[in-house]
Amino acid sequence: MRPTLTHLALHVPDLDACIAFYERFCGMHVFHERPGKGSRIVWMAEPGKEREFIFVMMPGGKDRSLAMDDYSHFGFALASREEVDAVADLARREGCLIWEPRDEPYPVGYYCGLRDPAGNYVEFSYGQPLGPGAEDMPEP
C-alpha cells in the first residue's frame, strides 16, 4: 500500500475571508462548493492541480492563535526572491505579514510568512529543493 496525500481539511472561523486570502495570496480558486456544516464547504486548489492536492474549507473553526515562535505553516514556493518580496510587501500593507523576508541556509532558502484569517501561518519561499526552481537547487 502506498498512500497519496490529496487534501488538507480546515475548519475556519470566517470562510469568505479565508477564500479571499487564498485567492489573493496563493492564486488558488474554488472549484467545488456544496452545502454542509451549517453553511457550505468549498474545495480550493491551484489551477491545474484540482486532482492532485486541495484545501477543503468548512466554517465553524476557531482562530488558531499560534505563537510567534511557532513555525507550523503551509508552504508555497515562488519562482524568485523578488516574488517573495512582492508577497511580503502586499501582506505588510494588508497587515498580515508575520515573518519579514529572510535568508536561511539550504534547504530553507529565502522566505516570508503571512497569517491567514483563521490564524494559520503561510510561508512563501524561494530556494528550497521543492516547487519552482527546484531543478536548479543542489541535490540534498
C-alpha positions in Angstrom: 0.0 0.0 0.0 1.3 3.5 -0.9 -1.0 6.3 0.2 -1.0 9.7 -1.6 -1.6 13.0 0.2 -4.6 14.6 -1.6 -6.1 17.2 0.7 -5.9 19.3 3.9 -9.3 19.9 5.6 -9.6 23.1 7.6 -12.4 24.4 9.9 -12.1 28.2 9.7 -13.9 31.0 11.6 -14.6 33.1 8.5 -15.0 31.1 5.4 -15.3 34.0 3.0 -12.2 35.8 4.4 -10.1 32.6 4.0 -11.3 32.1 0.5 -10.3 35.6 -0.4 -6.9 35.2 1.3 -6.0 32.0 -0.6 -7.3 33.5 -3.9 -5.3 36.8 -3.4 -2.0 35.5 -2.0 -1.8 31.9 -3.3 -3.6 32.0 -6.6 -5.9 29.2 -5.5 -9.5 29.1 -6.7 -12.8 27.5 -5.6 -13.6 24.6 -7.9 -16.2 22.8 -5.9 -18.8 24.0 -3.4 -21.6 22.3 -1.6 -23.9 22.8 1.4 -22.6 21.5 4.7 -21.7 22.2 8.3 -24.5 24.8 8.6 -23.2 26.8 5.7 -21.1 25.5 2.8 -18.0 23.5 2.2 -15.5 24.6 -0.5 -12.6 22.9 -2.2 -9.7 25.1 -3.4 -6.7 24.3 -5.5 -4.0 25.9 -7.6 -5.2 26.0 -11.2 -4.5 22.7 -12.9 -3.9 20.8 -9.7 -7.5 20.1 -8.8 -6.9 16.4 -8.8 -3.5 16.5 -7.0 -3.8 18.5 -3.8 -6.6 20.7 -2.4 -7.7 22.6 0.6 -11.2 21.7 1.9 -12.5 24.6 3.9 -15.5 24.4 6.3 -17.0 27.1 8.5 -17.1 26.8 12.3 -13.4 26.8 13.3 -11.7 28.8 15.9 -8.7 31.1 15.4 -5.5 29.1 15.7 -3.7 31.8 17.8 -0.3 30.5 17.1 2.7 31.9 19.0 5.2 34.0 17.0 7.8 31.3 17.5 5.5 28.5 16.3 6.7 27.6 12.8 3.8 25.4 11.9 2.8 26.5 8.4 1.6 25.8 4.9 4.4 26.3 2.4 4.1 27.8 -1.1 7.1 28.0 -3.4 7.7 31.0 -5.6 9.9 31.4 -8.7 12.2 34.2 -7.4 13.3 36.2 -4.4 11.5 39.2 -6.0 8.2 37.3 -5.8 8.8 36.6 -2.1 9.4 40.3 -1.6 6.3 41.2 -3.6 4.1 38.9 -1.4 5.7 40.4 1.7 5.0 44.0 0.5 1.4 43.2 -0.2 1.0 41.4 3.2 2.7 44.2 5.0 0.2 46.7 3.5 -2.7 44.4 4.4 -1.5 43.8 8.0 -0.9 40.0 7.8 2.9 39.7 7.4 4.4 37.8 10.4 7.9 37.0 9.2 9.8 39.6 7.3 11.7 38.2 4.3 14.9 36.4 5.4 17.6 34.1 4.2 18.3 30.8 5.9 20.8 28.1 4.9 19.9 25.4 2.5 17.4 23.8 2.3 15.2 26.6 3.8 16.1 29.4 1.4 14.6 32.9 1.2 11.1 33.2 2.7 8.5 35.3 4.4 5.4 34.3 6.4 1.8 35.5 6.5 -1.1 34.9 8.9 -4.3 33.8 7.2 -7.7 34.9 8.6 -8.0 31.6 10.5 -4.7 32.1 12.3 -2.7 29.6 10.2 0.8 30.6 9.1 1.6 30.5 5.4 5.2 30.6 4.1 6.2 31.8 0.7 9.7 30.7 -0.3 12.3 30.6 -3.0 15.4 28.4 -3.0 14.1 25.3 -1.4 14.5 21.9 -3.2 10.7 21.9 -3.8 8.5 23.7 -6.3 9.5 26.2 -8.9 13.3 26.4 -9.4 13.9 23.2 -7.5 15.7 21.7 -10.6 18.3 24.5 -10.1 19.0 23.6 -6.5 21.7 21.2 -5.3 20.8 17.7 -4.5 20.1 17.1 -0.8 
